[in-house]
Amino acid sequence: QVQLVESGGGLVQAGGSLRLSCAASGRTFSSYAMGWFRQAPGKDREFVGAISWSGRSTLYADSVKGRFTISRDNAKNTVYLQMNSLKCEDTGVYYCAADEDTGIPRTSDVEYDYWGQGTQVAVSS
């Protein structure tokens, strides 16, 4: 079993930056691919980005490509989401998720086995 705890959300002005963290419990964190998803009010949850178990491979949604960066520190059992040039449409609850099956970043939420409780990000104009 893996427990995931997100932090770092908050209120920021458009154009600003935030860094989200996701701390994981469990000794096998380094073998999991990790993903970030978000859900805006009234909308479905959507893929933001994902990173392989090694950190060498990443995937991003087109809407965040070039602005967001995922990284991980396996020694600290933590994955990060650096968000720059934030836009109002980035507002939502951000969730991290762990995929214990392949170690390869994937875009579909059904592929992920464990989820955090989410952290709120609000971007004001």
Buried (B, 14 or more C-beta within 10 A) or exposed (E): EBEBBBEBBEEBEBEBEBEBBBBBEBEEBBBBBBBBBBBBEEEEBBBBBBBBBEBEEBBBBEBBEEBBBBEBEBEEBBBBBBBBEBBEEBBBBBBBBBBBEEBBBBBEBEBBEBBBEBBEBBBEE
